[in-house]
Amino acid sequence: MTDTPKAPREPPVSPHLMTGGFGSPLLWRWHITMWTSILHRATGVALYVGGLIAAVWAVALAAGPERYADFKALMGSLPGKVVMFGLTLCIFYHLANGVRHLVWDTGHGLDVKSANASAVVVFAFAAAATLAIWGLAAMTGAV
């Protein structure tokens, strides 16, 4: 009995890699649950930045009225409001997607149809809650 050499096996290819070189089709197509996963990580990072802004707020408050006025002026400027709007959106997105993950941890909503539907709900909730908070802030003169 002769031992015939086996052909070397190709290693498995990750889904995000292309198959035969530049320009060939992707093995995996983008879908909404991929976006929710990526955005969950990105919003988590953004919330760390928000924590730093909260720390700067506390330091400015402790530093006295002049420093606190400077901080309020910065946060009240257009760039400051854009950052705060973005952080509000991140908070609500991360909250909704975190609840979605908690539901998944119970074993519910893991099928493709339910996962896609819950992803749409997460985006809708984040947008609606952010607009509601900022609308309330505008109506009360806080913005």
Backbone as JSON Lines, residues from 0, in Angstrom:
{"i":0,"aa":"M","n":[0.84,-1.16,0.0],"ca":[0.0,0.0,0.0],"c":[0.9,1.24,0.0]}
{"i":1,"aa":"T","n":[0.69,2.09,-0.96],"ca":[1.52,3.29,-1.06],"c":[0.75,4.47,-0.48]}
{"i":2,"aa":"D","n":[1.52,5.3,0.15],"ca":[0.92,6.51,0.69],"c":[0.96,7.58,-0.39]}
{"i":3,"aa":"T","n":[-0.21,7.99,-0.8],"ca":[-0.26,9.07,-1.79],"c":[-0.34,10.39,-1.02]}
{"i":4,"aa":"P","n":[0.48,11.33,-1.42],"ca":[0.45,12.61,-0.7],"c":[-0.9,13.3,-0.92]}
{"i":5,"aa":"K","n":[-1.4,13.84,0.15],"ca":[-2.66,14.58,0.06],"c":[-2.36,16.0,-0.41]}
{"i":6,"aa":"A","n":[-3.29,16.5,-1.17],"ca":[-3.16,17.88,-1.62],"c":[-3.32,18.81,-0.42]}
{"i":7,"aa":"P","n":[-2.54,19.85,-0.35],"ca":[-2.68,20.75,0.79],"c":[-4.07,21.41,0.77]}
{"i":8,"aa":"R","n":[-4.65,21.47,1.96],"ca":[-5.97,22.09,2.07],"c":[-5.83,23.59,2.12]}
{"i":9,"aa":"E","n":[-6.76,24.26,1.47],"ca":[-6.79,25.71,1.53],"c":[-7.35,26.11,2.89]}
{"i":10,"aa":"P","n":[-6.77,27.11,3.53],"ca":[-7.33,27.55,4.8],"c":[-8.68,28.22,4.56]}
{"i":11,"aa":"P","n":[-9.54,28.18,5.55],"ca":[-10.84,28.84,5.37],"c":[-10.65,30.34,5.2]}
{"i":12,"aa":"V","n":[-11.51,30.93,4.44],"ca":[-11.43,32.36,4.17],"c":[-12.46,33.07,5.03]}
{"i":13,"aa":"S","n":[-12.05,34.15,5.66],"ca":[-12.99,34.94,6.45],"c":[-14.04,35.53,5.54]}
{"i":14,"aa":"P","n":[-15.27,35.71,6.05],"ca":[-16.35,36.2,5.19],"c":[-16.1,37.59,4.62]}
{"i":15,"aa":"H","n":[-15.29,38.41,5.28],"ca":[-15.09,39.77,4.79],"c":[-14.0,39.86,3.73]}
{"i":16,"aa":"L","n":[-13.3,38.78,3.47],"ca":[-12.23,38.8,2.48],"c":[-12.77,38.51,1.09]}
{"i":17,"aa":"M","n":[-12.06,39.01,0.09],"ca":[-12.48,38.74,-1.29],"c":[-11.89,37.41,-1.76]}
{"i":18,"aa":"T","n":[-12.54,36.8,-2.7],"ca":[-12.09,35.52,-3.22],"c":[-11.04,35.67,-4.28]}
{"i":19,"aa":"G","n":[-10.77,35.61,-5.25],"ca":[-9.67,35.52,-6.19],"c":[-8.95,36.79,-6.5]}
{"i":20,"aa":"G","n":[-8.81,37.69,-5.59],"ca":[-8.01,38.88,-5.85],"c":[-8.87,40.13,-5.93]}
{"i":21,"aa":"F","n":[-8.2,41.18,-6.31],"ca":[-8.86,42.49,-6.34],"c":[-9.98,42.51,-7.38]}
{"i":22,"aa":"G","n":[-11.11,43.02,-6.98],"ca":[-12.21,43.16,-7.92],"c":[-13.17,41.99,-7.96]}
{"i":23,"aa":"S","n":[-12.84,40.89,-7.3],"ca":[-13.77,39.76,-7.32],"c":[-14.87,39.99,-6.29]}
{"i":24,"aa":"P","n":[-15.97,39.27,-6.42],"ca":[-17.1,39.53,-5.53],"c":[-16.8,39.14,-4.08]}
{"i":25,"aa":"L","n":[-17.44,39.82,-3.17],"ca":[-17.28,39.51,-1.76],"c":[-17.98,38.21,-1.43]}
{"i":26,"aa":"L","n":[-17.46,37.49,-0.47],"ca":[-18.1,36.28,-0.02],"c":[-19.31,36.59,0.86]}
{"i":27,"aa":"W","n":[-19.32,37.76,1.46],"ca":[-20.34,38.11,2.43],"c":[-20.9,39.47,2.05]}
{"i":28,"aa":"R","n":[-22.21,39.61,2.11],"ca":[-22.78,40.92,1.79],"c":[-23.18,41.62,3.09]}
{"i":29,"aa":"W","n":[-23.15,42.92,3.05],"ca":[-23.5,43.71,4.23],"c":[-24.99,43.58,4.49]}
{"i":30,"aa":"H","n":[-25.36,43.51,5.76],"ca":[-26.76,43.5,6.13],"c":[-26.94,44.29,7.42]}
{"i":31,"aa":"I","n":[-28.17,44.54,7.75],"ca":[-28.47,45.48,8.84],"c":[-27.91,45.03,10.19]}
{"i":32,"aa":"T","n":[-27.89,43.74,10.45],"ca":[-27.38,43.29,11.75],"c":[-25.86,43.47,11.85]}
{"i":33,"aa":"M","n":[-25.17,43.48,10.73],"ca":[-23.74,43.79,10.75],"c":[-23.55,45.26,11.14]}
{"i":34,"aa":"W","n":[-24.39,46.12,10.57],"ca":[-24.31,47.54,10.89],"c":[-24.6,47.78,12.37]}
{"i":35,"aa":"T","n":[-25.61,47.09,12.9],"ca":[-25.93,47.3,14.32],"c":[-24.77,46.87,15.21]}
{"i":36,"aa":"S","n":[-24.09,45.81,14.84],"ca":[-22.96,45.35,15.63],"c":[-21.81,46.37,15.59]}
{"i":37,"aa":"I","n":[-21.5,46.84,14.41],"ca":[-20.42,47.82,14.26],"c":[-20.76,49.11,14.99]}
{"i":38,"aa":"L","n":[-22.01,49.57,14.82],"ca":[-22.41,50.82,15.47],"c":[-22.49,50.68,16.98]}
{"i":39,"aa":"H","n":[-22.79,49.49,17.47],"ca":[-22.81,49.3,18.93],"c":[-21.42,49.52,19.49]}
{"i":40,"aa":"R","n":[-20.41,49.02,18.82],"ca":[-19.04,49.23,19.27],"c":[-18.64,50.71,19.14]}
{"i":41,"aa":"A","n":[-19.0,51.32,18.02],"ca":[-18.65,52.73,17.79],"c":[-19.33,53.64,18.81]}
{"i":42,"aa":"T","n":[-20.6,53.37,19.1],"ca":[-21.28,54.22,20.08],"c":[-20.72,53.99,21.48]}
{"i":43,"aa":"G","n":[-20.25,52.8,21.75],"ca":[-19.59,52.56,23.04],"c":[-18.35,53.42,23.19]}
{"i":44,"aa":"V","n":[-17.57,53.53,22.12],"ca":[-16.39,54.39,22.15],"c":[-16.8,55.85,22.3]}
{"i":45,"aa":"A","n":[-17.84,56.27,21.58],"ca":[-18.32,57.65,21.67],"c":[-18.8,57.96,23.09]}
{"i":46,"aa":"L","n":[-19.39,56.99,23.75],"ca":[-19.86,57.23,25.11],"c":[-18.69,57.4,26.08]}
{"i":47,"aa":"Y","n":[-17.56,56.8,25.8],"ca":[-16.36,57.07,26.6],"c":[-15.95,58.53,26.43]}
{"i":48,"aa":"V","n":[-16.02,59.04,25.21],"ca":[-15.73,60.46,24.96],"c":[-16.73,61.31,25.74]}
{"i":49,"aa":"G","n":[-17.99,60.9,25.75],"ca":[-19.0,61.61,26.53],"c":[-18.66,61.62,28.01]}
{"i":50,"aa":"G","n":[-18.11,60.52,28.5],"ca":[-17.67,60.48,29.89],"c":[-16.56,61.47,30.17]}
{"i":51,"aa":"L","n":[-15.66,61.64,29.2],"ca":[-14.6,62.64,29.34],"c":[-15.17,64.05,29.35]}
{"i":52,"aa":"I","n":[-16.18,64.29,28.51],"ca":[-16.83,65.6,28.5],"c":[-17.5,65.86,29.85]}
{"i":53,"aa":"A","n":[-18.13,64.84,30.43],"ca":[-18.74,64.98,31.75],"c":[-17.67,65.29,32.81]}
{"i":54,"aa":"A","n":[-16.51,64.67,32.68],"ca":[-15.42,64.94,33.63],"c":[-14.93,66.38,33.48]}
{"i":55,"aa":"V","n":[-14.82,66.86,32.24],"ca":[-14.4,68.24,32.02],"c":[-15.45,69.19,32.59]}
{"i":56,"aa":"W","n":[-16.73,68.85,32.44],"ca":[-17.81,69.65,33.03],"c":[-17.63,69.76,34.54]}
{"i":57,"aa":"A","n":[-17.35,68.62,35.2],"ca":[-17.18,68.63,36.65],"c":[-15.97,69.46,37.07]}
{"i":58,"aa":"V","n":[-14.88,69.34,36.33],"ca":[-13.68,70.13,36.64],"c":[-13.96,71.61,36.43]}
{"i":59,"aa":"A","n":[-14.65,71.95,35.36],"ca":[-14.98,73.36,35.1],"c":[-15.9,73.91,36.18]}
{"i":60,"aa":"L","n":[-16.83,73.1,36.64],"ca":[-17.73,73.51,37.71],"c":[-16.94,73.77,38.99]}
{"i":61,"aa":"A","n":[-15.99,72.9,39.28],"ca":[-15.19,73.05,40.49],"c":[-14.19,74.19,40.39]}
{"i":62,"aa":"A","n":[-13.81,74.56,39.17],"ca":[-12.79,75.59,38.97],"c":[-13.33,77.0,39.15]}
{"i":63,"aa":"G","n":[-14.63,77.14,39.22],"ca":[-15.2,78.47,39.47],"c":[-16.08,78.96,38.33]}
{"i":64,"aa":"P","n":[-16.75,80.07,38.57],"ca":[-17.73,80.59,37.62],"c":[-17.16,80.94,36.24]}
{"i":65,"aa":"E","n":[-15.92,81.42,36.21],"ca":[-15.35,81.81,34.91],"c":[-15.11,80.58,34.03]}
{"i":66,"aa":"R","n":[-14.5,79.56,34.62],"ca":[-14.23,78.34,33.85],"c":[-15.53,77.65,33.44]}
{"i":67,"aa":"Y","n":[-16.51,77.67,34.35],"ca":[-17.8,77.05,34.02],"c":[-18.49,77.82,32.9]}
{"i":68,"aa":"A","n":[-18.38,79.14,32.9],"ca":[-18.95,79.95,31.82],"c":[-18.26,79.62,30.49]}
{"i":69,"aa":"D","n":[-16.95,79.42,30.53],"ca":[-16.22,79.03,29.32],"c":[-16.73,77.67,28.79]}
{"i":70,"aa":"F","n":[-16.91,76.73,29.71],"ca":[-17.4,75.41,29.32],"c":[-18.8,75.52,28.72]}
{"i":71,"aa":"K","n":[-19.67,76.29,29.36],"ca":[-21.04,76.47,28.84],"c":[-21.03,77.14,27.47]}
{"i":72,"aa":"A","n":[-20.13,78.08,27.28],"ca":[-20.03,78.75,25.98],"c":[-19.59,77.76,24.9]}
{"i":73,"aa":"L","n":[-18.64,76.89,25.24],"ca":[-18.17,75.89,24.28],"c":[-19.29,74.9,23.94]}
{"i":74,"aa":"M","n":[-19.96,74.39,24.95],"ca":[-21.04,73.42,24.71],"c":[-22.26,74.07,24.07]}
{"i":75,"aa":"G","n":[-22.42,75.39,24.26],"ca":[-23.55,76.1,23.65],"c":[-23.29,76.55,22.22]}
{"i":76,"aa":"S","n":[-22.04,76.42,21.76],"ca":[-21.72,76.79,20.38],"c":[-22.26,75.71,19.44]}
{"i":77,"aa":"L","n":[-22.29,76.01,18.16],"ca":[-22.78,75.05,17.18],"c":[-22.01,73.73,17.22]}
{"i":78,"aa":"P","n":[-20.66,73.75,17.22],"ca":[-19.94,72.46,17.31],"c":[-20.27,71.71,18.61]}
{"i":79,"aa":"G","n":[-20.41,72.44,19.71],"ca":[-20.76,71.8,20.98],"c":[-22.12,71.15,20.93]}
{"i":80,"aa":"K","n":[-23.08,71.83,20.33],"ca":[-24.43,71.27,20.2],"c":[-24.44,70.05,19.28]}
{"i":81,"aa":"V","n":[-23.64,70.08,18.23],"ca":[-23.55,68.93,17.33],"c":[-22.98,67.72,18.08]}
{"i":82,"aa":"V","n":[-21.94,67.96,18.87],"ca":[-21.35,66.88,19.67],"c":[-22.38,66.34,20.67]}
{"i":83,"aa":"M","n":[-23.09,67.22,21.33],"ca":[-24.08,66.78,22.32],"c":[-25.25,66.06,21.65]}
{"i":84,"aa":"F","n":[-25.66,66.51,20.47],"ca":[-26.71,65.8,19.73],"c":[-26.22,64.39,19.37]}
{"i":85,"aa":"G","n":[-25.0,64.31,18.89],"ca":[-24.43,63.01,18.55],"c":[-24.32,62.09,19.76]}
{"i":86,"aa":"L","n":[-23.94,62.65,20.9],"ca":[-23.86,61.83,22.11],"c":[-25.24,61.37,22.56]}
{"i":87,"aa":"T","n":[-26.24,62.22,22.4],"ca":[-27.6,61.82,22.74],"c":[-28.04,60.66,21.85]}
{"i":88,"aa":"L","n":[-27.75,60.76,20.57],"ca":[-28.08,59.68,19.64],"c":[-27.33,58.39,20.03]}
{"i":89,"aa":"C","n":[-26.07,58.53,20.4],"ca":[-25.28,57.36,20.82],"c":[-25.85,56.71,22.07]}
{"i":90,"aa":"I","n":[-26.27,57.53,23.02],"ca":[-26.83,56.99,24.26],"c":[-28.07,56.15,23.95]}
{"i":91,"aa":"F","n":[-28.99,56.71,23.17],"ca":[-30.23,55.99,22.89],"c":[-30.0,54.78,22.0]}
{"i":92,"aa":"Y","n":[-29.07,54.89,21.04],"ca":[-28.77,53.73,20.2],"c":[-28.17,52.61,21.04]}
{"i":93,"aa":"H","n":[-27.18,52.95,21.86],"ca":[-26.49,51.94,22.66],"c":[-27.45,51.31,23.66]}
{"i":94,"aa":"L","n":[-28.34,52.12,24.22],"ca":[-29.35,51.6,25.14],"c":[-30.27,50.6,24.44]}
{"i":95,"aa":"A","n":[-30.82,51.01,23.31],"ca":[-31.77,50.14,22.59],"c":[-31.09,48.86,22.11]}
{"i":96,"aa":"N","n":[-29.9,48.98,21.59],"ca":[-29.21,47.79,21.1],"c":[-28.77,46.9,22.27]}
{"i":97,"aa":"G","n":[-28.46,47.5,23.4],"ca":[-28.14,46.71,24.58],"c":[-29.34,45.91,25.07]}
{"i":98,"aa":"V","n":[-30.52,46.52,25.05],"ca":[-31.75,45.81,25.42],"c":[-31.99,44.68,24.42]}
{"i":99,"aa":"R","n":[-31.76,44.95,23.15],"ca":[-31.9,43.92,22.11],"c":[-31.0,42.73,22.41]}
{"i":100,"aa":"H","n":[-29.78,43.0,22.82],"ca":[-28.85,41.92,23.17],"c":[-29.32,41.16,24.41]}
{"i":101,"aa":"L","n":[-29.89,41.86,25.36],"ca":[-30.42,41.18,26.54],"c":[-31.56,40.23,26.16]}
{"i":102,"aa":"V","n":[-32.39,40.66,25.22],"ca":[-33.46,39.78,24.73],"c":[-32.84,38.57,24.04]}
{"i":103,"aa":"W","n":[-31.83,38.8,23.25],"ca":[-31.15,37.68,22.58],"c":[-30.56,36.71,23.6]}
{"i":104,"aa":"D","n":[-30.07,37.24,24.71],"ca":[-29.48,36.37,25.74],"c":[-30.51,35.4,26.32]}
{"i":105,"aa":"T","n":[-31.78,35.74,26.2],"ca":[-32.83,34.82,26.67],"c":[-33.14,33.76,25.62]}
{"i":106,"aa":"G","n":[-32.56,33.89,24.44],"ca":[-32.8,32.92,23.37],"c":[-33.91,33.32,22.42]}
{"i":107,"aa":"H","n":[-34.44,34.52,22.57],"ca":[-35.52,34.99,21.71],"c":[-35.0,35.96,20.65]}
{"i":108,"aa":"G","n":[-35.67,35.98,19.51],"ca":[-35.36,36.95,18.47],"c":[-34.08,36.69,17.7]}
{"i":109,"aa":"L","n":[-33.61,35.46,17.71],"ca":[-32.33,35.17,17.05],"c":[-32.48,34.78,15.58]}
{"i":110,"aa":"D","n":[-33.7,34.48,15.13],"ca":[-33.86,34.13,13.73],"c":[-33.65,35.38,12.87]}
{"i":111,"aa":"V","n":[-33.34,35.18,11.61],"ca":[-32.95,36.29,10.74],"c":[-34.05,37.35,10.64]}
{"i":112,"aa":"K","n":[-35.27,36.93,10.46],"ca":[-36.36,37.9,10.31],"c":[-36.52,38.75,11.57]}
{"i":113,"aa":"S","n":[-36.51,38.11,12.74],"ca":[-36.65,38.85,14.0],"c":[-35.44,39.75,14.25]}
{"i":114,"aa":"A","n":[-34.25,39.27,13.96],"ca":[-33.04,40.07,14.17],"c":[-33.05,41.31,13.28]}
{"i":115,"aa":"N","n":[-33.46,41.15,12.03],"ca":[-33.54,42.3,11.13],"c":[-34.61,43.29,11.59]}
{"i":116,"aa":"A","n":[-35.76,42.77,12.02],"ca":[-36.83,43.65,12.49],"c":[-36.42,44.4,13.74]}
{"i":117,"aa":"S","n":[-35.75,43.72,14.66],"ca":[-35.33,44.4,15.89],"c":[-34.24,45.44,15.6]}
{"i":118,"aa":"A","n":[-33.45,45.22,14.57],"ca":[-32.44,46.21,14.18],"c":[-33.12,47.49,13.7]}
{"i":119,"aa":"V","n":[-34.17,47.34,12.93],"ca":[-34.92,48.51,12.45],"c":[-35.54,49.24,13.65]}
{"i":120,"aa":"V","n":[-36.07,48.49,14.61],"ca":[-36.65,49.09,15.82],"c":[-35.58,49.87,16.59]}
{"i":121,"aa":"V","n":[-34.38,49.32,16.68],"ca":[-33.29,50.01,17.39],"c":[-32.99,51.35,16.72]}
{"i":122,"aa":"F","n":[-32.85,51.36,15.42],"ca":[-32.58,52.62,14.7],"c":[-33.72,53.61,14.87]}
{"i":123,"aa":"A","n":[-34.95,53.13,14.75],"ca":[-36.12,54.0,14.88],"c":[-36.22,54.59,16.29]}
{"i":124,"aa":"F","n":[-36.01,53.75,17.3],"ca":[-36.06,54.23,18.68],"c":[-35.0,55.29,18.93]}
{"i":125,"aa":"A","n":[-33.77,55.02,18.5],"ca":[-32.68,55.97,18.73],"c":[-32.98,57.32,18.09]}
{"i":126,"aa":"A","n":[-33.48,57.29,16.87],"ca":[-33.79,58.55,16.18],"c":[-34.97,59.27,16.86]}
{"i":127,"aa":"A","n":[-36.03,58.53,17.16],"ca":[-37.22,59.15,17.76],"c":[-36.92,59.7,19.16]}
{"i":128,"aa":"A","n":[-36.21,58.94,19.97],"ca":[-35.9,59.4,21.34],"c":[-34.98,60.61,21.31]}
{"i":129,"aa":"T","n":[-34.01,60.61,20.43],"ca":[-33.09,61.75,20.32],"c":[-33.85,63.0,19.89]}
{"i":130,"aa":"L","n":[-34.68,62.87,18.87],"ca":[-35.46,64.03,18.41],"c":[-36.44,64.51,19.48]}
{"i":131,"aa":"A","n":[-37.02,63.58,20.23],"ca":[-37.96,63.96,21.29],"c":[-37.23,64.74,22.4]}
{"i":132,"aa":"I","n":[-36.08,64.25,22.82],"ca":[-35.32,64.94,23.87],"c":[-34.9,66.33,23.42]}
{"i":133,"aa":"W","n":[-34.37,66.42,22.21],"ca":[-33.93,67.71,21.72],"c":[-35.1,68.63,21.43]}
{"i":134,"aa":"G","n":[-36.24,68.07,21.03],"ca":[-37.44,68.89,20.85],"c":[-37.92,69.44,22.18]}
{"i":135,"aa":"L","n":[-37.94,68.61,23.21],"ca":[-38.31,69.07,24.56],"c":[-37.34,70.13,25.06]}
{"i":136,"aa":"A","n":[-36.06,69.92,24.82],"ca":[-35.06,70.89,25.24],"c":[-35.27,72.24,24.54]}
{"i":137,"aa":"A","n":[-35.6,72.18,23.26],"ca":[-35.84,73.42,22.51],"c":[-37.1,74.13,23.02]}
{"i":138,"aa":"M","n":[-38.15,73.35,23.33],"ca":[-39.39,73.97,23.81],"c":[-39.23,74.6,25.19]}
{"i":139,"aa":"T","n":[-38.34,74.07,26.01],"ca":[-38.14,74.63,27.34],"c":[-37.03,75.68,27.38]}
{"i":140,"aa":"G","n":[-36.4,75.93,26.25],"ca":[-35.36,76.95,26.18],"c":[-34.0,76.45,26.63]}
{"i":141,"aa":"A","n":[-33.83,75.14,26.75],"ca":[-32.54,74.59,27.19],"c":[-31.52,74.51,26.08]}
{"i":142,"aa":"V","n":[-31.93,74.67,24.85],"ca":[-31.0,74.57,23.73],"c":[-30.69,75.97,23.22]}
